[in-house]
């Protein structure tokens, strides 16, 4: 079936990136398979993360179908676009429908994008991962593709106003090697392994990030454990609190 919506949306996104003069540092795109199904697994720190995850797949000429909450599909503006790009709505009260839809897409050779934290991490650290991505990869017989994003929270994230001004924000993306999802291995074990790999990629992205906060008022996007003022992860005290 012809892709009538996705390519124009990609074009619009690239135009926006150029207008904002975003500075991209993307490594690991060679790990995106040129064909066949895969489950792309990424951290989640901003509302535009799905756009940047999809960007990393473009060198392989792949379009990622993301699983997203159903409310996005009910929106008058985003709904038609999400459906046109063949993303998958997730009703948390009836998740089996989305799971079946994703499984069918994987078996037909699609890349399915999943944010296994389920919601944006306001601490900008990894939350616990749900096991759905691992179970999908196991049942479909496809690999998991770990990915980490950094800098996207500075554009638009939960609890902060949008910052879509031309201010040269760097966006760092790291893609790891594909990980097997052996059906004989417990899904919780696979989930732990992929979370560990995403953590490694996230730390690599943070180390490579080319800028630091400009002053005390600009530390909100840096995690507490790195000396910033983002809310600490649950159960973790800020540095200055001991």
Residue frames relative to the residue before (quaternion, step in Angstrom):
aa qw qx qy qz dx dy dz
X 1.0000 0.0000 0.0000 0.0000 0.00 0.00 0.00
X 0.5131 -0.6711 0.4457 0.2962 3.57 -0.89 0.97
X 0.3650 -0.7024 0.5699 0.2208 3.55 -1.13 0.73
X 0.0743 -0.8463 0.5274 0.0006 3.57 -0.07 1.30
X 0.7467 0.4024 -0.2103 0.4862 3.59 1.15 -0.56
X 0.6555 0.5636 -0.3319 0.3774 3.58 0.80 -0.98
X 0.6818 0.4948 -0.3229 0.4313 3.68 0.71 -0.93
X 0.6709 0.4721 -0.3328 0.4650 3.66 0.84 -0.76
X 0.6257 0.5261 -0.3441 0.4619 3.60 1.05 -0.71
X 0.6210 0.5253 -0.3369 0.4742 3.59 1.02 -0.77
X 0.6491 0.5208 -0.3141 0.4569 3.56 0.95 -0.86
X 0.6551 0.5028 -0.3087 0.4720 3.56 0.97 -0.85
X 0.6400 0.5253 -0.3249 0.4569 3.58 1.00 -0.82
X 0.6623 0.5023 -0.3101 0.4613 3.58 0.93 -0.85
X 0.6171 0.5311 -0.3370 0.4728 3.56 1.08 -0.70
X 0.6448 0.5106 -0.3111 0.4762 3.57 1.02 -0.82
X 0.6368 0.5285 -0.3322 0.4526 3.59 0.94 -0.86
X 0.6682 0.4961 -0.2991 0.4668 3.57 0.97 -0.87
X 0.6420 0.5252 -0.3200 0.4579 3.58 1.00 -0.82
X 0.7057 0.4353 -0.2548 0.4977 3.59 1.05 -0.79
X 0.3018 -0.7760 0.4912 0.2558 3.57 1.31 -0.27
X 0.1382 0.7981 -0.5665 0.1519 3.55 0.85 1.01
X 0.2909 -0.7547 0.5684 0.1507 3.57 -1.09 0.79
X 0.1382 -0.8433 0.5175 0.0434 3.57 -0.25 1.27
X 0.0279 -0.7294 0.6833 0.0168 3.50 -1.20 0.79
X 0.0849 0.8124 -0.5616 0.1321 3.55 -0.13 1.33
X 0.0402 0.7938 -0.6042 0.0566 3.56 -0.78 1.05
X 0.7471 0.4092 -0.3037 0.4268 3.54 -1.15 0.69
X 0.3790 0.7496 -0.4830 0.2474 3.60 1.19 0.14
X 0.5609 0.6087 -0.3892 0.4042 3.59 1.20 -0.39
X 0.6067 0.5656 -0.3526 0.4332 3.59 1.26 -0.28
X 0.5427 0.5846 -0.4145 0.4382 3.60 1.25 -0.16
X 0.3794 -0.7474 0.4868 0.2459 3.64 -0.54 1.06
X 0.4892 -0.6865 0.4534 0.2897 3.60 -0.94 0.82
X 0.7877 0.0554 -0.0397 0.6123 3.57 1.25 -0.32
X 0.6985 0.4781 -0.3461 0.4047 3.52 -1.30 0.33
X 0.6001 -0.6036 0.4066 0.3320 3.53 -1.24 0.49
X 0.0907 0.7613 -0.6391 0.0616 3.55 -1.27 0.53
X 0.3075 -0.7145 0.5934 0.2068 3.54 -1.25 0.48
X 0.2133 -0.7764 0.5854 0.0951 3.57 -0.53 1.21
X 0.0898 -0.8104 0.5788 -0.0117 3.58 -0.73 1.14
X 0.0424 0.8238 -0.5594 0.0818 3.59 -0.62 1.12
X 0.5321 -0.5506 0.5206 0.3778 3.52 -1.34 0.30
X 0.2632 -0.7770 0.5608 0.1119 3.57 -1.24 0.41
X 0.1058 0.8287 -0.5345 0.1281 3.57 -0.28 1.31
X 0.8110 0.1482 -0.0876 0.5592 3.61 1.21 -0.10
X 0.6440 -0.5653 0.3694 0.3595 3.54 -1.25 0.47
X 0.7139 0.4406 -0.2570 0.4797 3.61 1.14 -0.47
X 0.3219 0.7943 -0.4770 0.1946 3.60 1.25 0.15
X 0.6334 0.5411 -0.3572 0.4223 3.60 0.94 -0.76
X 0.6047 0.5546 -0.3543 0.4486 3.59 1.11 -0.66
X 0.7167 0.4546 -0.2590 0.4612 3.57 0.88 -0.94
X 0.5890 0.5365 -0.3682 0.4793 3.59 1.12 -0.57
X 0.6665 0.5059 -0.2941 0.4619 3.55 0.95 -0.88
X 0.6004 0.5751 -0.3493 0.4322 3.56 1.10 -0.71
X 0.6638 0.5236 -0.3074 0.4366 3.57 0.97 -0.85
X 0.6675 0.4997 -0.3006 0.4630 3.60 1.19 -0.43
X 0.5187 0.6872 -0.4029 0.3105 3.60 1.19 -0.33
X 0.6105 0.5457 -0.3907 0.4205 3.67 0.92 -0.62
X 0.6811 0.4430 -0.2776 0.5126 3.59 1.17 -0.57
X 0.4152 -0.7292 0.4404 0.3193 3.57 1.35 0.06
X 0.4613 0.6571 -0.4562 0.3838 3.53 1.02 0.92
X 0.2472 -0.7267 0.6231 0.1499 3.53 -1.21 0.67
X 0.2655 -0.7835 0.5465 0.1303 3.58 -0.74 1.06
X 0.2304 -0.7453 0.6117 0.1315 3.57 -0.96 0.93
X 0.1878 -0.8285 0.5219 0.0766 3.57 -0.45 1.19
X 0.3638 -0.6652 0.6043 0.2450 3.50 -1.24 0.61
X 0.0643 0.8121 -0.5693 0.1108 3.58 -0.63 1.14
X 0.6239 -0.5659 0.3753 0.3869 3.55 -1.14 0.61
X 0.6306 -0.6073 0.3565 0.3262 3.50 -1.07 0.90
X 0.5750 0.6161 -0.3812 0.3800 3.60 1.07 -0.67
X 0.6054 0.5615 -0.3559 0.4375 3.59 1.08 -0.67
X 0.6779 0.4943 -0.2824 0.4652 3.58 1.08 -0.75
X 0.6462 0.5159 -0.3228 0.4606 3.59 1.22 -0.37
X 0.5244 0.6371 -0.4070 0.3918 3.57 1.26 -0.29
X 0.5376 -0.6683 0.4129 0.3065 3.60 -0.90 0.95
X 0.7129 0.4310 -0.2571 0.4899 3.59 1.10 -0.66
X 0.7685 0.3843 -0.2095 0.4668 3.55 0.68 -1.10
X 0.5598 0.6542 -0.3797 0.3384 3.59 1.08 -0.67
X 0.7054 0.4445 -0.2873 0.4715 3.63 0.68 -0.99
X 0.6397 0.5203 -0.3309 0.4589 3.59 1.03 -0.72
X 0.6587 0.5097 -0.3140 0.4557 3.59 0.90 -0.90
X 0.6685 0.4827 -0.2994 0.4800 3.56 0.94 -0.84
X 0.6548 0.5249 -0.3085 0.4478 3.58 0.99 -0.82
X 0.6969 0.4338 -0.2634 0.5068 3.58 1.15 -0.62
X 0.4414 -0.7405 0.4087 0.2997 3.56 1.38 0.14
X 0.2728 0.7284 -0.5670 0.2710 3.55 0.96 0.85
X 0.4472 -0.7261 0.4805 0.2046 3.55 -1.23 0.46
X 0.3095 -0.7653 0.5315 0.1901 3.63 -0.58 1.09
X 0.1771 -0.7820 0.5925 0.0780 3.54 -1.03 0.87
X 0.1209 -0.7492 0.6501 0.0389 3.52 -0.70 1.18
X 0.3594 -0.7842 0.4591 0.2123 3.57 -0.31 1.24
X 0.6212 0.5289 -0.3497 0.4605 3.59 1.20 -0.33
X 0.7795 0.1633 -0.0866 0.5985 3.57 1.25 -0.48
X 0.0112 0.8747 -0.4832 0.0359 3.53 0.77 1.10
X 0.5492 0.6421 -0.4008 0.3542 3.60 1.15 -0.46
X 0.6027 0.5571 -0.3683 0.4368 3.61 1.12 -0.59
X 0.6687 0.4822 -0.2989 0.4806 3.59 0.92 -0.90
X 0.6220 0.5463 -0.3367 0.4486 3.59 1.03 -0.80
X 0.6667 0.4991 -0.2935 0.4694 3.58 0.91 -0.93
X 0.6338 0.5310 -0.3135 0.4669 3.57 1.03 -0.87
X 0.6781 0.4877 -0.2869 0.4691 3.59 0.89 -0.95
X 0.6415 0.5344 -0.3225 0.4460 3.57 0.97 -0.84
X 0.6436 0.5156 -0.3123 0.4716 3.57 0.99 -0.84
X 0.6563 0.5109 -0.3086 0.4614 3.58 0.97 -0.88
X 0.6399 0.5241 -0.3248 0.4586 3.60 0.96 -0.84
X 0.6861 0.4887 -0.2852 0.4573 3.57 0.90 -0.91
X 0.6690 0.4658 -0.3010 0.4949 3.58 1.21 -0.40
X 0.6533 -0.5699 0.2932 0.4031 3.58 1.30 0.17
X 0.4809 0.6751 -0.4371 0.3492 3.59 1.22 0.26
X 0.3706 -0.6451 0.6059 0.2817 3.54 -1.38 0.30
X 0.1566 -0.7860 0.5954 0.0571 3.55 -0.77 1.09
X 0.2504 -0.7822 0.5571 0.1229 3.57 -0.82 1.03
X 0.0317 -0.8065 0.5890 -0.0393 3.56 -0.84 1.05
X 0.1806 -0.7210 0.6565 0.1288 3.55 -1.13 0.77
X 0.2106 -0.8546 0.4584 0.1233 3.61 0.12 1.24
X 0.5384 0.5810 -0.4226 0.4404 3.60 1.26 0.01
X 0.3931 -0.7616 0.4141 0.3065 3.57 1.40 -0.31
X 0.7976 0.0576 -0.0310 0.5996 3.62 1.02 -0.70
X 0.6519 -0.5045 0.3860 0.4141 3.55 -1.28 0.30
X 0.3450 -0.7154 0.5708 0.2082 3.56 -1.01 0.86
X 0.2720 -0.7937 0.5241 0.1462 3.58 -0.43 1.19
X 0.6108 0.5167 -0.3583 0.4812 3.59 1.25 -0.20
X 0.3409 -0.7598 0.4635 0.3028 3.58 1.37 -0.34
X 0.5530 0.5101 -0.4210 0.5067 3.54 1.22 0.64
X 0.6180 -0.5656 0.3842 0.3880 3.57 -1.20 0.35
X 0.2897 -0.7099 0.6176 0.1751 3.52 -1.03 0.92
X 0.6823 -0.4166 0.3614 0.4799 3.57 -1.26 -0.13
X 0.3585 -0.7200 0.5556 0.2108 3.56 -1.13 0.73
X 0.3681 -0.6701 0.5945 0.2489 3.53 -1.12 0.72
X 0.5273 -0.6995 0.4084 0.2567 3.56 -1.11 0.70
X 0.3974 0.7629 -0.4522 0.2357 3.60 1.23 -0.06
X 0.6407 0.5317 -0.3349 0.4413 3.60 0.95 -0.80
X 0.6586 0.5035 -0.3057 0.4682 3.56 0.95 -0.89
X 0.6669 0.5049 -0.3067 0.4542 3.58 0.92 -0.88
X 0.6260 0.5271 -0.3358 0.4663 3.58 1.04 -0.74
X 0.6701 0.4989 -0.3009 0.4599 3.57 0.88 -0.94
X 0.6367 0.5292 -0.3248 0.4573 3.59 0.99 -0.80
X 0.7313 0.4524 -0.2512 0.4443 3.55 0.72 -1.09
X 0.7077 0.4367 -0.2624 0.4894 3.59 1.06 -0.72
X 0.3860 -0.7362 0.4747 0.2892 3.59 1.22 -0.34
X 0.5239 0.6135 -0.4126 0.4230 3.57 1.05 0.84
X 0.5386 -0.6338 0.4383 0.3406 3.62 -1.18 0.37
X 0.4220 -0.6376 0.5758 0.2895 3.51 -1.42 0.19
X 0.1894 -0.7730 0.5977 0.0965 3.58 -1.01 0.86
X 0.2003 -0.8029 0.5481 0.1213 3.64 -0.30 1.17
X 0.0037 0.7934 -0.6070 0.0460 3.56 -1.04 0.83
X 0.0898 -0.7804 0.6152 0.0667 3.56 -1.18 0.57
X 0.1945 -0.7639 0.6105 0.0774 3.53 -1.11 0.89
X 0.0454 0.7786 -0.6258 0.0019 3.55 -1.17 0.62
X 0.7229 0.3889 -0.3218 0.4718 3.55 -0.99 0.93
X 0.5637 0.6248 -0.3901 0.3737 3.59 1.15 -0.46
X 0.5883 0.5888 -0.3671 0.4153 3.59 1.16 -0.55
X 0.6114 0.5728 -0.3490 0.4199 3.58 1.16 -0.48
X 0.6365 0.5208 -0.3261 0.4661 3.60 1.24 -0.34
X 0.7681 -0.2139 0.2065 0.5671 3.55 0.79 -1.05
X 0.1785 0.7826 -0.5756 0.1557 3.54 -0.55 1.16
X 0.7050 -0.4750 0.3284 0.4117 3.53 -1.30 0.23
X 0.8315 0.2140 -0.1696 0.4837 3.55 -0.90 0.97
X 0.7056 0.3802 -0.2540 0.5413 3.59 1.28 0.12
X 0.5199 -0.6213 0.4683 0.3527 3.62 -1.10 0.54
X 0.5832 -0.5696 0.4421 0.3742 3.55 -1.20 0.49
X 0.1298 -0.7653 0.6263 0.0721 3.55 -1.13 0.72
X 0.1572 0.8070 -0.5458 0.1619 3.56 0.22 1.28
X 0.3389 0.7179 -0.5218 0.3123 3.53 0.95 0.96
X 0.5533 -0.5977 0.4603 0.3532 3.56 -1.24 0.42
X 0.3075 0.7732 -0.5050 0.2294 3.59 0.14 1.21
X 0.5735 -0.6888 0.3509 0.2713 3.54 1.12 0.85
X 0.2002 0.8081 -0.5337 0.1486 3.61 0.99 0.71
X 0.3618 -0.7206 0.5421 0.2367 3.61 -0.85 0.90
X 0.1232 -0.7493 0.6471 0.0687 3.55 -1.17 0.73
X 0.0941 -0.8086 0.5806 0.0136 3.58 -0.61 1.15
X 0.0333 -0.7969 0.6017 -0.0421 3.55 -0.84 1.07
X 0.0417 -0.7839 0.6194 0.0010 3.54 -0.96 0.94
X 0.1207 -0.7787 0.6145 0.0393 3.55 -0.90 1.02
X 0.2605 -0.7892 0.5400 0.1331 3.56 -0.83 0.99
X 0.6734 -0.4718 0.3785 0.4251 3.54 -1.32 0.13
X 0.6024 -0.5715 0.4220 0.3638 3.53 -1.18 0.62
X 0.2128 -0.7725 0.5907 0.0948 3.55 -1.10 0.80
X 0.4340 -0.7066 0.4978 0.2540 3.55 -0.88 0.96
X 0.1962 -0.7498 0.6218 0.1127 3.54 -1.23 0.61
X 0.1525 -0.8270 0.5389 0.0483 3.54 0.27 1.32
X 0.4644 -0.6973 0.4673 0.2823 3.62 -0.74 0.99
X 0.6467 0.5332 -0.3209 0.4410 3.59 1.18 -0.50
X 0.6326 0.5198 -0.3328 0.4679 3.59 1.23 -0.33
X 0.5251 -0.6317 0.4506 0.3497 3.63 -0.89 0.78
X 0.5609 -0.6280 0.4242 0.3333 3.58 -0.97 0.87
X 0.6291 0.5424 -0.3416 0.4397 3.57 1.04 -0.73
X 0.6335 0.5232 -0.3250 0.4683 3.59 1.11 -0.67
X 0.6432 0.5029 -0.3143 0.4844 3.58 0.98 -0.85
X 0.6325 0.5380 -0.3247 0.4528 3.57 0.98 -0.85
X 0.6501 0.5106 -0.3142 0.4667 3.58 0.97 -0.79
X 0.6569 0.5117 -0.3138 0.4563 3.56 0.98 -0.82
X 0.6947 0.4644 -0.2937 0.4642 3.57 0.85 -0.91
X 0.6087 0.5353 -0.3575 0.4638 3.60 1.07 -0.64
X 0.6404 0.5248 -0.3226 0.4586 3.57 1.00 -0.81
X 0.6640 0.4929 -0.3080 0.4705 3.58 1.00 -0.77
X 0.6306 0.5080 -0.3406 0.4778 3.59 0.98 -0.75
X 0.6147 0.5431 -0.3431 0.4578 3.60 1.05 -0.72
X 0.6484 0.5089 -0.3155 0.4702 3.59 0.95 -0.85
X 0.6675 0.4929 -0.2990 0.4712 3.58 0.94 -0.87
X 0.6300 0.5328 -0.3315 0.4575 3.58 1.04 -0.78
X 0.6664 0.4915 -0.3059 0.4699 3.57 0.91 -0.88
X 0.6269 0.5227 -0.3357 0.4703 3.59 1.06 -0.70
X 0.6483 0.5105 -0.3139 0.4696 3.58 1.00 -0.83
X 0.6520 0.5144 -0.3122 0.4613 3.58 0.98 -0.82
X 0.6502 0.5092 -0.3188 0.4651 3.60 0.99 -0.80
X 0.7085 0.4668 -0.2580 0.4622 3.57 1.02 -0.80
X 0.4960 0.6862 -0.4338 0.3081 3.58 1.20 -0.41
X 0.3944 -0.8055 0.4001 0.1885 3.60 -0.58 1.15
X 0.7560 0.3298 -0.2124 0.5240 3.63 1.16 -0.18
X 0.2488 -0.7247 0.6232 0.1566 3.51 -1.37 0.39
X 0.6852 -0.4626 0.3320 0.4542 3.62 -1.16 0.27
X 0.4861 -0.6891 0.4664 0.2671 3.55 -1.06 0.83
X 0.7849 -0.1215 0.1059 0.5983 3.58 1.20 -0.49
X 0.7718 -0.3723 0.2401 0.4561 3.58 -1.28 0.02
X 0.6782 0.4958 -0.2978 0.4533 3.60 1.05 -0.71
X 0.6975 0.4629 -0.2544 0.4842 3.57 1.27 -0.25
X 0.5006 0.6793 -0.4143 0.3411 3.61 1.21 0.29
X 0.4091 0.7564 -0.4420 0.2553 3.59 1.29 -0.08
X 0.7163 0.4621 -0.2594 0.4540 3.62 1.07 -0.68
X 0.6076 0.5304 -0.3534 0.4739 3.58 1.28 0.07
X 0.4982 -0.6738 0.4490 0.3102 3.64 -0.81 0.93
X 0.6321 -0.5640 0.3831 0.3682 3.54 -1.16 0.67
X 0.6801 0.5032 -0.3109 0.4332 3.62 0.91 -0.81
X 0.6813 0.4200 -0.2888 0.5254 3.58 1.30 -0.19
X 0.6636 -0.5450 0.2874 0.4243 3.55 1.27 0.35
X 0.5400 0.6270 -0.4021 0.3918 3.57 1.26 0.14
X 0.5189 -0.6501 0.4705 0.2945 3.53 -1.33 -0.06
X 0.3091 0.7161 -0.5511 0.2966 3.59 1.13 0.52
X 0.5988 -0.5567 0.4064 0.4078 3.61 -1.06 0.58
X 0.4608 -0.6833 0.4759 0.3071 3.62 -0.84 0.84
X 0.5904 -0.5456 0.4430 0.3968 3.55 -1.20 0.45
X 0.6367 -0.5408 0.3723 0.4045 3.61 -1.07 0.62
X 0.8196 0.2258 -0.1894 0.4914 3.53 -0.89 1.01
X 0.6668 0.4498 -0.2984 0.5139 3.57 1.31 0.05
X 0.3178 -0.7583 0.5419 0.1743 3.58 -0.74 1.06
X 0.5582 -0.5698 0.4767 0.3695 3.54 -1.24 0.47
X 0.6580 -0.5227 0.3728 0.3934 3.53 -1.25 0.48
X 0.7263 0.4505 -0.2605 0.4491 3.53 0.88 -0.96
X 0.6375 0.5044 -0.3386 0.4738 3.58 1.30 0.04
X 0.5068 -0.6626 0.4073 0.3719 3.55 1.29 -0.06
